Amino acid sequence: MKQSTGDPAEAFSAGTSGVDVLDRAFSILFAFRPDDPPLTLAELSRRTGLYKSTLLRLAGALIHHRFLDKLDDGRYRLGSAPFTLGSIYQSSLNLGDVLLPLMRDLNSELGEAISFHVREGDHRVCLYRISSRYAIRPHVRQGDIQSLERGAGGRVLLAFSGKAGDPYDEIRRDYTYISTGERDPETSGVSAPVFGVQQVLLGALGIVGPVTRIGRRELEALRPRLLTAAARATDQLGGNPEALLSAAATVTPPSGKRKKLHA
């Protein structure tokens, strides 16, 4: 049985599957956070809202299947099975399987070119590219090598690789960078990072077009849509999308004042 705690940790139950025993078991596993020490039964009960008797019964099954370990002092930690499954997931995962459908959706919605760049040493490489549906469009192809120091994608890759100073501190704050005429005087774009397991930077997702069609004002308006796509990719690739989603909820209009987007 489940008790009501009123604690935010109980929010996991809001997304139940309808199979109670599995929902309760998974609530135990998802109660663990990245920097946690092993947890006591009392702390697990507080975070999940489950009675201790229910926790003990489910914990026994999770320990049997190596999803949970019980230490000699009675505390619990995650077992080896999640790591094994995570390794299988990572080895079978193809970046394109996740990114290309999201990029096609953006392209279909906006009509502009959508790119995904990865860092290779002191340059960036266009790993995936969906061309613009307009006749007037930037001519960048899959496999093209470009500078890291110019253009939205390169700036984002540098920022989330740890480069200090302006504009990189601001990019890390906003999770996007807008470039107008920086790499090419006739091209503008906005990019956002995509992360994988343990928040490892995988690349930069970007929207690119001619400055005559998408200037800074238009790119500012596209920030939330791009950040949402980057968050979805990050989630599917094993990263934590929360910071991207939080950034997507706030847009900076040309005046520099921030305003909330309302659904």
C-alpha positions as CSV (number, residue, x, y, z in Angstrom):
1,M,0.0,0.0,0.0
2,K,1.0,3.6,-0.5
3,Q,0.8,6.4,2.0
4,S,0.4,10.0,1.3
5,T,3.4,12.0,2.3
6,G,2.8,15.4,0.6
7,D,6.5,15.3,-0.5
8,P,7.5,16.3,-4.0
9,A,9.2,12.9,-4.4
10,E,5.8,11.4,-4.5
11,A,5.2,13.0,-7.9
12,F,6.5,9.9,-9.6
13,S,3.1,8.3,-8.9
14,A,1.4,10.9,-11.2
15,G,2.7,8.9,-14.2
16,T,1.4,5.5,-13.3
17,S,1.1,2.7,-15.9
18,G,-1.9,1.0,-14.3
19,V,0.2,-2.0,-13.2
20,D,0.5,-1.2,-9.5
21,V,3.2,-3.6,-8.5
22,L,5.5,-2.4,-11.3
23,D,4.8,1.2,-10.6
24,R,5.7,0.7,-6.9
25,A,8.9,-1.2,-7.8
26,F,10.0,1.4,-10.3
27,S,9.2,4.2,-7.8
28,I,11.9,2.6,-5.5
29,L,14.5,2.6,-8.2
30,F,13.7,6.1,-9.4
31,A,13.9,7.4,-5.8
32,F,17.7,7.2,-6.1
33,R,19.4,10.4,-7.2
34,P,22.9,10.8,-8.8
35,D,24.8,12.0,-5.7
36,D,22.9,9.9,-3.1
37,P,24.7,7.8,-0.6
38,P,23.0,4.4,0.2
39,L,19.5,5.1,1.5
40,T,17.8,3.9,4.6
41,L,14.4,2.2,4.5
42,A,12.9,5.2,6.2
43,E,14.3,7.6,3.5
44,L,13.0,5.3,0.7
45,S,9.6,5.3,2.4
46,R,9.6,9.1,2.6
47,R,10.6,9.5,-1.1
48,T,8.2,6.9,-2.5
49,G,5.3,7.2,-0.2
50,L,5.3,3.4,0.3
51,Y,4.8,1.8,3.6
52,K,7.9,0.1,5.0
53,S,6.2,-3.3,4.9
54,T,5.5,-2.9,1.1
55,L,9.0,-1.6,0.6
56,L,10.6,-4.6,2.3
57,R,8.5,-7.0,0.1
58,L,9.3,-5.2,-3.2
59,A,13.0,-4.7,-2.2
60,G,13.4,-8.4,-1.7
61,A,12.3,-9.0,-5.3
62,L,14.5,-6.2,-6.7
63,I,17.5,-7.6,-4.8
64,H,16.8,-11.1,-6.2
65,H,17.0,-9.6,-9.7
66,R,20.1,-7.4,-8.9
67,F,18.2,-4.2,-9.3
68,L,18.9,-3.3,-5.7
69,D,21.6,-4.2,-3.1
70,K,21.2,-4.2,0.6
71,L,24.3,-3.4,2.6
72,D,25.3,-4.9,6.0
73,D,24.1,-1.8,7.8
74,G,20.6,-2.2,6.3
75,R,20.8,0.7,3.8
76,Y,20.0,0.2,0.1
77,R,21.7,1.1,-3.1
78,L,21.1,0.4,-6.8
79,G,22.3,-3.0,-8.0
80,S,24.2,-4.0,-11.1
81,A,21.3,-4.9,-13.3
82,P,20.4,-1.2,-14.2
83,F,24.1,-0.7,-15.3
84,T,23.9,-3.9,-17.4
85,L,20.7,-2.9,-19.1
86,G,22.1,0.7,-19.6
87,S,25.2,-0.7,-21.3
88,I,23.0,-2.8,-23.6
89,Y,20.9,0.3,-24.4
90,Q,23.9,2.4,-25.2
91,S,25.6,-0.2,-27.4
92,S,22.4,-0.6,-29.4
93,L,21.7,3.1,-29.7
94,N,22.3,4.9,-33.0
95,L,22.3,8.7,-32.7
96,G,20.6,9.1,-36.0
97,D,17.7,6.9,-34.8
98,V,16.9,9.5,-32.2
99,L,18.0,12.8,-33.9
100,L,16.8,12.4,-37.5
101,P,13.0,12.0,-36.7
102,L,13.2,15.1,-34.4
103,M,15.1,17.0,-37.1
104,R,12.6,16.1,-39.8
105,D,9.8,17.3,-37.5
106,L,11.5,20.6,-37.1
107,N,12.2,20.9,-40.8
108,S,8.6,20.0,-41.7
109,E,7.3,22.6,-39.2
110,L,9.7,25.5,-40.0
111,G,10.9,24.8,-43.5
112,E,14.4,25.8,-42.5
113,A,17.6,23.7,-42.6
114,I,18.2,21.6,-39.4
115,S,21.7,20.5,-38.5
116,F,23.5,18.5,-35.9
117,H,27.2,19.2,-35.3
118,V,29.8,17.3,-33.3
119,R,33.2,18.4,-32.2
120,E,36.3,16.9,-33.6
121,G,39.4,18.4,-32.1
122,D,39.6,22.1,-33.1
123,H,36.7,21.9,-35.6
124,R,33.1,20.8,-35.9
125,V,31.6,18.4,-38.3
126,C,28.1,18.4,-39.7
127,L,27.0,14.9,-38.7
128,Y,23.4,15.2,-39.8
129,R,21.6,17.8,-42.1
130,I,18.1,18.2,-43.2
131,S,18.0,20.7,-46.1
132,S,15.7,23.7,-46.2
133,R,12.5,23.4,-48.2
134,Y,13.1,26.9,-49.6
135,A,14.9,27.8,-52.8
136,I,17.1,30.4,-51.0
137,R,19.0,28.4,-48.4
138,P,22.5,28.0,-46.8
139,H,24.6,25.4,-48.6
140,V,26.1,23.2,-45.9
141,R,26.3,19.5,-46.5
142,Q,26.5,16.5,-44.2
143,G,30.2,15.9,-43.5
144,D,31.3,19.5,-44.0
145,I,34.0,20.7,-41.5
146,Q,33.6,24.2,-40.0
147,S,35.2,26.4,-37.4
148,L,34.3,26.2,-33.7
149,E,34.9,29.9,-33.2
150,R,32.3,31.1,-35.6
151,G,28.6,30.2,-35.9
152,A,26.0,29.0,-33.4
153,G,26.9,25.3,-33.5
154,G,30.6,25.9,-32.8
155,R,29.9,28.4,-30.0
156,V,27.6,25.9,-28.3
157,L,30.1,23.1,-28.6
158,L,32.8,25.3,-27.1
159,A,30.6,26.6,-24.3
160,F,29.6,23.1,-23.1
161,S,33.1,21.9,-23.5
162,G,34.1,24.3,-20.7
163,K,35.4,27.4,-22.6
164,A,35.4,30.4,-20.3
165,G,34.5,34.0,-20.8
166,D,32.1,35.9,-23.1
167,P,29.9,34.7,-24.8
168,Y,30.3,31.2,-23.3
169,D,29.1,32.0,-19.8
170,E,25.9,33.4,-21.3
171,I,25.5,30.3,-23.6
172,R,25.7,28.0,-20.6
173,R,23.1,30.1,-18.8
174,D,20.6,30.2,-21.8
175,Y,21.4,26.9,-23.3
176,T,21.4,28.5,-26.8
177,Y,23.4,30.8,-29.0
178,I,22.2,32.9,-31.8
179,S,24.5,33.8,-34.7
180,T,23.7,36.3,-37.4
181,G,26.3,36.7,-40.1
182,E,29.1,35.4,-37.9
183,R,30.3,32.5,-40.1
184,D,28.7,33.7,-43.3
185,P,27.4,37.3,-43.7
186,E,24.2,35.9,-45.3
187,T,23.5,33.1,-42.8
188,S,22.0,33.1,-39.4
189,G,21.2,30.3,-36.9
190,V,20.4,29.2,-33.4
191,S,21.8,26.1,-31.7
192,A,21.3,24.2,-28.5
193,P,23.3,21.4,-26.9
194,V,22.3,17.7,-26.8
195,F,23.5,15.6,-23.9
196,G,23.8,11.8,-23.3
197,V,24.4,9.6,-20.3
198,Q,25.9,11.5,-17.3
199,Q,25.4,14.7,-19.2
200,V,28.2,14.1,-21.7
201,L,27.9,16.6,-24.5
202,L,27.0,14.8,-27.7
203,G,26.6,17.7,-30.1
204,A,24.8,20.9,-31.1
205,L,21.3,20.9,-32.7
206,G,20.7,23.9,-34.9
207,I,18.2,25.8,-37.1
208,V,19.9,27.6,-40.0
209,G,18.6,30.0,-42.6
210,P,19.3,33.2,-44.6
211,V,19.4,36.4,-42.5
212,T,16.8,37.9,-44.9
213,R,14.3,35.3,-43.7
214,I,15.2,34.5,-40.1
215,G,17.0,37.4,-38.3
216,R,17.6,37.7,-34.6
217,R,13.9,38.4,-33.7
218,E,12.8,35.3,-35.6
219,L,15.5,33.2,-34.0
220,E,14.6,34.4,-30.5
221,A,11.1,33.2,-31.2
222,L,12.4,29.8,-32.3
223,R,14.5,29.2,-29.1
224,P,11.8,27.4,-27.1
225,R,11.0,25.1,-30.0
226,L,14.6,24.2,-30.5
227,L,15.3,23.7,-26.8
228,T,12.3,21.4,-26.5
229,A,13.6,19.3,-29.4
230,A,17.1,19.2,-27.8
231,A,15.5,18.2,-24.5
232,R,13.6,15.3,-26.2
233,A,16.8,14.1,-27.8
234,T,18.7,14.4,-24.6
235,D,16.0,12.4,-22.7
236,Q,16.0,9.6,-25.4
237,L,19.8,9.5,-25.4
238,G,20.0,9.0,-21.6
239,G,20.7,12.5,-20.4
240,N,18.8,14.8,-18.1
241,P,16.6,17.2,-20.0
242,E,15.5,19.4,-17.1
243,A,17.8,22.3,-17.7
244,L,16.9,22.5,-21.4
245,L,13.2,22.4,-20.5
246,S,13.6,25.1,-18.0
247,A,15.4,27.3,-20.6
248,A,12.7,26.5,-23.1
249,A,10.1,28.0,-20.7
250,T,11.7,31.5,-20.9
251,V,12.3,33.5,-24.0
252,T,14.4,36.7,-24.4
253,P,12.7,39.2,-26.7
254,P,14.9,41.6,-28.7
255,S,14.4,44.3,-25.9
256,G,16.5,42.0,-23.6
257,K,13.6,41.6,-21.1
258,R,12.6,38.1,-20.3
259,K,9.0,36.9,-20.5
260,K,7.4,33.5,-19.8
261,L,5.8,31.5,-22.5
262,H,2.3,30.5,-21.7
263,A,0.7,27.3,-23.0
